[in-house]
Amino acid sequence: MHAIARRWIEDVLARSPFATPLGIEVVEAETGRVVMKLPFRPQLATAGSIAHGGAIATLIDVTGAAASASGLADGDAIGGATANLAETDGCGLTTEALVIQRGRNQTVSDVTVRDEAGRLVAKAMVTSRIFQRPVTGVA
């Protein structure tokens, strides 16, 4: 994987001001595949110990964008969208995103979210647009 891609995944996406407070962690990253983890905390619950859909959606979005970024080289930046949520109950979550289509300007990633027992709790397709412009703050 290109150093720019690794830096995007580890320093820009996983440590973004929005993702950092959630505690998203990079577990594995290779070209076309990224695994991330979101430990459960009561602050991430919608009620009781049910994970908030926004936390799951953010985990899906960051992991899908990271899979897209796994193929980046100089001068690329990304954005994306997510869908298809389900609830979980009081446990950490792990996402895996696999790039299933990579074009010159767009990637599509299949994202799966599982709880600590391995039960499927969310599934999404993340489409990321790749913009051909200089990336600031990434060496």
C-alpha positions in Angstrom: 0.0 0.0 0.0 1.2 3.5 -0.9 2.5 5.6 2.1 -0.1 8.3 1.1 -2.9 5.7 1.5 -1.7 4.5 4.9 -1.4 8.1 6.1 -4.9 8.9 4.9 -6.3 5.8 6.8 -4.4 6.1 10.0 -3.9 9.9 10.4 -6.7 11.6 8.5 -9.7 9.3 8.6 -9.3 7.4 11.9 -8.0 10.5 13.7 -10.4 13.0 12.2 -12.0 15.5 14.7 -15.3 13.7 14.2 -14.1 10.1 14.4 -11.5 10.5 17.2 -14.0 11.0 20.1 -15.8 7.8 19.1 -12.6 5.8 19.6 -12.5 4.2 16.2 -9.3 2.0 15.8 -7.6 0.7 12.7 -7.2 -3.1 13.1 -5.9 -4.0 9.6 -5.3 -2.1 6.4 -4.2 -3.4 3.0 -5.0 -2.3 -0.5 -8.7 -2.9 -1.1 -9.5 -4.1 2.5 -9.7 -2.3 5.8 -10.9 -3.5 9.2 -11.7 -1.1 12.0 -13.1 -1.4 15.5 -15.4 0.7 17.7 -15.3 -0.3 21.4 -18.7 0.1 23.1 -19.1 3.0 25.6 -22.3 4.2 27.2 -21.9 7.6 25.4 -22.4 5.8 22.1 -25.8 4.4 23.1 -29.2 5.6 21.9 -31.0 4.0 24.9 -29.7 1.6 27.5 -26.9 -0.3 25.9 -28.2 -0.2 22.3 -25.5 1.3 20.0 -26.7 4.6 18.4 -27.3 4.4 14.7 -25.2 7.5 14.1 -22.1 5.8 15.7 -22.7 2.8 13.5 -23.1 5.0 10.4 -19.9 6.9 11.2 -18.0 3.6 11.6 -19.4 2.4 8.3 -18.5 5.7 6.6 -15.0 5.9 8.0 -14.2 2.3 7.2 -15.7 2.5 3.7 -13.7 5.7 3.0 -10.6 4.0 4.4 -11.0 1.1 2.0 -11.4 3.6 -0.8 -8.3 5.5 0.4 -6.3 2.2 0.5 -5.6 2.6 -3.3 -4.7 6.3 -3.2 -1.5 7.8 -4.5 -0.4 11.5 -4.6 -3.1 14.1 -5.3 -6.3 12.1 -4.4 -9.0 12.9 -1.8 -12.2 11.2 -1.0 -15.8 11.5 0.2 -18.7 9.1 0.5 -22.2 8.0 1.7 -23.6 5.1 3.8 -26.9 3.2 4.3 -28.6 0.1 5.8 -28.3 0.1 9.7 -29.4 -2.4 12.3 -29.0 -2.2 16.1 -26.7 -3.9 18.5 -26.7 -4.3 22.3 -23.9 -3.1 24.6 -20.8 -4.5 22.8 -18.0 -3.3 20.6 -18.3 -3.3 16.9 -15.9 -4.3 14.1 -16.2 -3.3 10.5 -14.6 -4.7 7.4 -14.7 -2.9 4.1 -13.8 -4.5 0.8 -13.4 -2.4 -2.4 -15.6 -4.2 -4.9 -15.1 -1.7 -7.7 -12.4 0.8 -8.3 -12.6 3.3 -11.1 -10.5 6.3 -11.9 -12.9 8.7 -10.1 -15.0 6.4 -7.8 -14.8 3.3 -5.6 -17.6 1.2 -4.2 -16.9 -0.7 -1.0 -18.9 -3.5 0.7 -19.0 -2.8 4.4 -20.0 -5.3 7.1 -20.4 -4.5 10.8 -20.3 -7.3 13.4 -20.5 -7.3 17.2 -18.0 -9.0 19.5 -19.7 -12.3 19.1 -19.4 -12.1 15.3 -23.2 -11.4 14.8 -24.0 -9.3 11.7 -25.5 -6.0 12.9 -25.1 -3.8 9.8 -24.3 -4.0 6.1 -23.7 -1.1 3.7 -22.4 -0.2 0.3 -20.2 2.9 0.4 -19.6 4.9 -2.7 -16.6 7.2 -2.6 -15.8 9.8 -5.1 -12.1 10.4 -5.8 -11.2 14.0 -6.5 -8.1 14.8 -8.5 -6.7 17.7 -6.5 -3.8 18.2 -4.2 -4.1 16.8 -0.7 -3.1 19.2 2.1 -1.6 18.1 5.4 -0.7 14.6 4.1 3.0 13.9 3.3 
